Amino acid sequence: MSWLHSASVDLAATATVNEAVDSVNTWWQDPATQENLLERPLKIALILIVAFAVHFVLSRVIKRAANRSIHKPGGTLGLRRTAVREDTPQARAQEGRRQARIRTLSNVGRSAAAIVIWVWAALAILSEMDVNVAPLIASAGVAGVALGFGAQSLVKDFISGIFMLLENQYGVGDSVSVNGVQGTVEDMTLRVTTLRDIDGVLWYIRNGDINQVGNQSDTYSVARLEIPVSLAADPKRAAKVILTAARASANDQAIRPSVISEPELLGVSTFATDHMTYRVTLRTMPGDQWSVARSMYEDILEALHEAGVTLPGTQPVVIKYHPDNHGAGTSRKELPEHGDHATGTGKR
């Protein structure tokens, strides 16, 4: 009897194992199981591989295009060809600005590509996981419209910043005038431009609010000097002294690296009751016009003093007595009509 009992137990165990095997086979052969364990993970892995590959390729293409343009003088990301510039301090300064702009555009381009690629990958993975992405896309569309209405100024700032970079309107280190604020650009993003004015005040100006920009550091700057001379001075002699002093000052080693062109005397620019003003201009390196002008003012003033050219404000003031003023209580004593008022000498 014992062997019969053992045989029945073995048969029952075999039947249980067979049922388990059949159950596993049935579960494995179920299309839903194969889709969840094989097809779906493979598709998700394929999406990730494609996203990684596309991201890597686009990043490399953008980076190589930027590097090629940086190492090619005058290049602009392969969009157009420009003439090769001469190797001058002015050209080197412009080349530095161009390279900085290209690097910024390259970073922006790679960031935009990464956002587009990985948003697509996320939506594709959610779709493979049987998540209905249509409501998400519709909600994103509605949210985008609402955000567009609520954040129009923000979108305007970003679009303006992109075009400012593309058109190379100004860059970090340039002296610009924006919305009545004049200063040096310390930072520039797609949304805000940061200026430091002459008093040290830091200004934050949204790119969307910028309508006009005056760049005083693009390619070259102009130093403009206004030299006042007394009307009693000889005009031709004063002009000769000013021009000679300006040329000598421009060749001074202290400012010579910042000077691009020879000083040019434009003649008398204005007349006043006691003086006339001579205008002198010359081109300088971008942003160096003020330091050059300060140095040249000192040298020109010294030359005018040495040449004895009369300057406004150095002549005596003559006050004459008039009989009609006697009733007003004025003194009947006349002051010297000519001569040095400070010493009281002169001719009556």
C-alpha positions as CSV (number, residue, x, y, z in Angstrom):
1,M,0.0,0.0,0.0
2,S,2.9,2.3,0.7
3,W,4.2,2.1,-2.8
4,L,0.7,3.0,-4.2
5,H,0.6,6.1,-2.0
6,S,4.1,7.2,-3.1
7,A,3.1,6.7,-6.8
8,S,0.0,8.8,-6.3
9,V,2.1,11.6,-4.7
10,D,4.6,11.5,-7.5
11,L,1.8,11.7,-10.1
12,A,0.2,14.7,-8.2
13,A,3.6,16.5,-8.1
14,T,4.2,15.8,-11.8
15,A,0.8,17.2,-12.6
16,T,1.5,20.3,-10.5
17,V,4.8,20.9,-12.3
18,N,3.2,20.4,-15.7
19,E,0.4,22.8,-14.8
20,A,3.0,25.4,-13.7
21,V,5.0,24.9,-16.9
22,D,1.9,25.2,-18.9
23,S,0.9,28.3,-17.0
24,V,4.3,29.9,-17.6
25,N,4.2,28.9,-21.3
26,T,0.7,30.4,-21.6
27,W,1.8,33.6,-19.9
28,W,4.9,33.9,-22.0
29,Q,3.0,33.3,-25.2
30,D,0.5,36.0,-24.3
31,P,1.0,38.9,-26.8
32,A,0.6,41.4,-23.9
33,T,3.4,39.8,-22.0
34,Q,5.8,39.7,-24.9
35,E,4.9,43.4,-25.6
36,N,5.5,44.5,-22.1
37,L,8.8,42.5,-21.6
38,L,10.3,42.6,-25.1
39,E,8.8,44.9,-27.6
40,R,8.1,47.9,-25.3
41,P,11.6,48.0,-23.6
42,L,13.3,47.5,-26.9
43,K,11.3,50.4,-28.4
44,I,12.1,52.6,-25.4
45,A,15.8,51.7,-25.6
46,L,15.7,52.5,-29.3
47,I,14.1,55.9,-28.7
48,L,16.8,56.7,-26.1
49,I,19.6,55.5,-28.4
50,V,18.2,57.7,-31.3
51,A,17.8,60.7,-29.0
52,F,21.4,60.3,-27.7
53,A,22.7,59.8,-31.3
54,V,20.8,62.8,-32.7
55,H,21.8,65.0,-29.7
56,F,25.4,64.0,-30.1
57,V,25.5,64.6,-33.9
58,L,23.7,68.0,-33.7
59,S,26.0,69.1,-30.9
60,R,29.1,68.1,-32.8
61,V,27.8,69.8,-36.0
62,I,27.1,73.0,-34.2
63,K,30.3,73.0,-32.3
64,R,32.4,72.2,-35.4
65,A,30.7,74.9,-37.4
66,A,31.4,77.4,-34.6
67,N,35.0,76.3,-34.3
68,R,35.5,76.5,-38.1
69,S,34.0,80.0,-38.1
70,I,36.1,81.1,-35.1
71,H,39.4,79.9,-36.7
72,K,38.4,81.5,-40.1
73,P,38.9,85.3,-39.9
74,G,35.7,87.0,-40.9
75,G,33.6,83.9,-40.9
76,T,30.0,83.9,-39.6
77,L,28.9,80.3,-38.8
78,G,29.1,79.4,-42.5
79,L,26.2,81.6,-43.4
80,R,28.2,84.0,-45.6
81,R,31.7,84.9,-46.6
82,T,33.4,88.1,-45.8
83,A,36.7,89.6,-46.9
84,V,39.8,88.8,-45.0
85,R,40.7,91.7,-42.7
86,E,44.1,93.2,-42.2
87,D,46.1,92.3,-39.1
88,T,45.7,95.5,-37.1
89,P,44.9,96.3,-33.5
90,Q,41.5,97.4,-34.6
91,A,40.9,94.2,-36.6
92,R,42.0,92.1,-33.7
93,A,39.6,93.8,-31.3
94,Q,36.7,93.2,-33.7
95,E,37.9,89.6,-34.2
96,G,37.6,89.0,-30.4
97,R,34.1,90.3,-30.3
98,R,33.1,88.1,-33.3
99,Q,34.5,85.0,-31.7
100,A,32.7,85.7,-28.4
101,R,29.4,86.2,-30.3
102,I,29.9,82.9,-32.2
103,R,30.5,81.0,-28.9
104,T,27.4,82.5,-27.4
105,L,25.3,81.5,-30.5
106,S,26.8,78.0,-30.4
107,N,25.8,77.5,-26.8
108,V,22.3,78.8,-27.5
109,G,21.9,76.5,-30.5
110,R,23.0,73.4,-28.6
111,S,20.7,74.2,-25.8
112,A,17.7,74.6,-28.1
113,A,18.6,71.4,-29.9
114,A,18.8,69.5,-26.6
115,I,15.4,70.8,-25.5
116,V,13.6,69.8,-28.8
117,I,15.2,66.3,-28.9
118,W,14.5,65.3,-25.3
119,V,11.0,66.7,-25.3
120,W,10.3,64.5,-28.3
121,A,12.0,61.5,-26.6
122,A,9.9,62.0,-23.5
123,L,6.6,62.2,-25.5
124,A,7.6,59.1,-27.5
125,I,8.4,57.1,-24.4
126,L,5.1,58.1,-22.7
127,S,3.3,57.0,-25.8
128,E,5.0,53.6,-25.8
129,M,3.9,53.2,-22.1
130,D,0.3,53.6,-23.3
131,V,0.0,57.0,-21.8
132,N,-2.3,59.2,-23.9
133,V,-0.1,62.1,-24.9
134,A,-2.8,63.9,-26.9
135,P,-4.2,65.6,-23.8
136,L,-0.7,66.5,-22.7
137,I,0.0,68.1,-26.1
138,A,-3.4,69.8,-26.0
139,S,-2.8,71.0,-22.5
140,A,0.6,72.2,-23.5
141,G,-0.9,74.1,-26.4
142,V,-3.5,75.8,-24.2
143,A,-0.9,76.5,-21.6
144,G,1.4,77.9,-24.3
145,V,-1.4,80.2,-25.5
146,A,-2.1,81.4,-22.0
147,L,1.6,81.8,-21.3
148,G,1.9,83.7,-24.6
149,F,-0.8,86.2,-23.6
150,G,0.5,86.5,-20.0
151,A,4.2,86.7,-20.8
152,Q,4.3,88.6,-24.1
153,S,7.0,90.9,-22.7
154,L,9.1,87.8,-21.7
155,V,8.9,86.3,-25.2
156,K,9.6,89.7,-26.7
157,D,12.8,89.9,-24.5
158,F,14.1,86.5,-25.7
159,I,13.4,87.2,-29.4
160,S,15.0,90.6,-29.2
161,G,18.0,89.0,-27.4
162,I,18.4,86.4,-30.1
163,F,18.4,89.0,-32.9
164,M,20.8,91.2,-31.0
165,L,23.3,88.3,-30.9
166,L,22.7,87.4,-34.6
167,E,23.1,90.9,-35.8
168,N,26.1,91.6,-33.4
169,Q,24.6,94.9,-32.3
170,Y,26.9,95.1,-29.2
171,G,28.8,92.8,-26.9
172,V,30.3,92.6,-23.4
173,G,32.8,95.5,-23.0
174,D,31.3,97.8,-25.5
175,S,30.4,101.4,-24.6
176,V,26.8,101.9,-25.6
177,S,23.9,104.3,-25.1
178,V,20.6,102.5,-24.5
179,N,17.3,104.2,-23.6
180,G,19.1,107.3,-22.4
181,V,21.6,105.3,-20.3
182,Q,25.2,105.4,-21.4
183,G,27.7,102.9,-20.0
184,T,29.7,99.8,-20.5
185,V,28.1,96.4,-21.2
186,E,29.0,94.1,-18.3
187,D,26.7,91.2,-19.2
188,M,24.3,90.2,-21.9
189,T,21.7,87.4,-21.8
190,L,18.8,86.6,-24.1
191,R,16.5,88.5,-21.7
192,V,18.5,91.3,-20.0
193,T,21.4,93.6,-20.9
194,T,23.5,94.9,-17.9
195,L,25.2,98.3,-18.2
196,R,27.6,100.1,-15.8
197,D,27.5,103.9,-16.2
198,I,30.2,106.4,-15.4
199,D,29.0,106.8,-11.8
200,G,29.2,103.1,-11.1
201,V,25.4,102.5,-11.2
202,L,24.5,99.1,-12.6
203,W,21.5,99.2,-15.0
204,Y,19.4,96.2,-15.9
205,I,17.6,96.8,-19.2
206,R,15.2,94.2,-20.7
207,N,16.1,93.5,-24.3
208,G,12.4,93.9,-25.4
209,D,12.4,97.5,-24.2
210,I,15.5,98.4,-26.3
211,N,14.4,100.4,-29.4
212,Q,17.6,102.2,-30.3
213,V,21.2,101.4,-29.4
214,G,24.2,103.7,-30.0
215,N,27.4,101.6,-30.0
216,Q,30.5,103.7,-29.4
217,S,32.9,100.8,-29.6
218,D,32.0,99.2,-32.9
219,T,35.0,99.0,-35.3
220,Y,36.4,102.3,-34.1
221,S,35.7,105.3,-32.0
222,V,36.1,109.1,-32.6
223,A,37.8,111.4,-30.1
224,R,36.3,114.9,-30.6
225,L,38.1,117.8,-29.0
226,E,36.6,121.3,-28.7
227,I,39.4,123.9,-28.1
228,P,38.2,127.4,-27.0
229,V,40.4,130.4,-28.0
230,S,39.8,134.1,-27.3
231,L,38.5,136.3,-30.1
232,A,41.5,138.5,-29.6
233,A,43.9,135.7,-30.7
234,D,45.2,135.4,-34.3
235,P,42.9,132.6,-35.8
236,K,45.5,131.2,-38.2
237,R,48.3,131.1,-35.6
238,A,46.0,129.5,-33.1
239,A,44.9,126.9,-35.6
240,K,48.5,126.1,-36.4
241,V,49.5,125.7,-32.8
242,I,46.5,123.5,-32.1
243,L,47.1,121.2,-35.0
244,T,50.9,120.9,-34.3
245,A,50.2,120.1,-30.7
246,A,47.5,117.6,-31.5
247,R,49.8,115.7,-33.9
248,A,52.6,115.6,-31.4
249,S,50.3,114.4,-28.7
250,A,48.9,111.7,-30.9
251,N,52.4,110.3,-31.3
252,D,53.0,110.1,-27.6
253,Q,53.9,106.6,-26.5
254,A,51.2,106.7,-23.8
255,I,48.3,106.9,-26.2
256,R,49.9,105.9,-29.5
257,P,48.6,102.3,-29.4
258,S,45.0,103.6,-29.1
259,V,45.2,106.1,-32.0
260,I,44.2,104.8,-35.5
261,S,44.3,108.0,-37.6
262,E,46.1,111.3,-37.6
263,P,44.3,114.3,-35.9
264,E,42.3,116.4,-38.3
265,L,41.6,120.1,-37.6
266,L,38.1,120.9,-38.8
267,G,38.4,124.6,-38.2
268,V,36.2,126.9,-36.1
269,S,33.0,125.2,-35.1
270,T,31.3,127.8,-32.9
271,F,31.5,131.5,-32.0
272,A,30.6,133.0,-28.7
273,T,30.7,136.5,-27.2
274,D,34.3,136.1,-25.9
275,H,35.7,133.0,-27.7
276,M,35.7,130.8,-30.7
277,T,36.0,127.0,-30.6
278,Y,38.3,124.9,-32.8
279,R,37.3,121.3,-33.4
280,V,39.8,118.5,-33.7
281,T,38.9,114.8,-34.4
282,L,40.7,111.6,-34.8
283,R,39.9,107.9,-34.8
284,T,40.8,105.7,-31.9
285,M,40.5,102.1,-30.8
286,P,37.0,101.1,-29.7
287,G,36.2,102.7,-26.3
288,D,39.5,104.6,-26.0
289,Q,38.3,108.0,-27.3
290,W,37.9,109.5,-23.8
291,S,41.4,108.6,-22.5
292,V,42.9,109.8,-25.7
293,A,41.0,113.1,-25.6
294,R,42.0,113.8,-22.0
295,S,45.7,113.3,-22.7
296,M,45.5,115.5,-25.9
297,Y,43.7,118.3,-24.0
298,E,46.5,118.6,-21.6
299,D,49.2,118.7,-24.3
300,I,47.2,121.2,-26.4
301,L,46.6,123.5,-23.5
302,E,50.3,123.4,-22.6
303,A,51.2,124.3,-26.2
304,L,48.8,127.2,-26.3
305,H,50.3,128.6,-23.1
306,E,53.8,128.3,-24.4
307,A,52.9,129.9,-27.7
308,G,51.2,132.8,-25.9
309,V,47.8,132.3,-27.5
310,T,45.1,134.2,-25.6
311,L,42.6,132.0,-24.0
312,P,39.1,133.0,-22.9
313,G,38.8,134.1,-19.4
314,T,42.3,135.4,-19.2
315,Q,41.6,138.9,-20.4
316,P,40.8,141.8,-18.0
317,V,37.2,143.0,-17.6
318,V,36.8,146.8,-18.2
319,I,34.0,148.7,-16.5
320,K,33.4,152.3,-17.7
321,Y,31.6,155.1,-15.8
322,H,28.6,156.6,-17.7
323,P,27.0,159.9,-16.6
324,D,23.5,158.3,-16.9
325,N,24.3,156.0,-14.0
326,H,25.1,158.9,-11.6
327,G,21.6,159.0,-10.2
328,A,21.6,155.3,-9.5
329,G,24.3,155.9,-6.9
330,T,27.2,154.6,-8.9
331,S,30.7,155.9,-8.3
332,R,31.9,158.7,-10.5
333,K,35.4,157.2,-10.6
334,E,36.3,155.4,-13.8
335,L,38.1,152.1,-13.8
336,P,41.0,151.7,-16.2
337,E,39.8,151.2,-19.8
338,H,42.8,149.1,-20.8
339,G,45.5,147.2,-19.1
340,D,45.8,144.8,-16.3
341,H,42.7,145.0,-14.0
342,A,44.4,142.9,-11.4
343,T,47.2,145.4,-10.9
344,G,45.1,148.5,-11.5
345,T,47.5,149.8,-14.1
346,G,46.4,151.1,-17.5
347,K,45.5,154.1,-19.6
348,R,42.7,156.5,-18.7
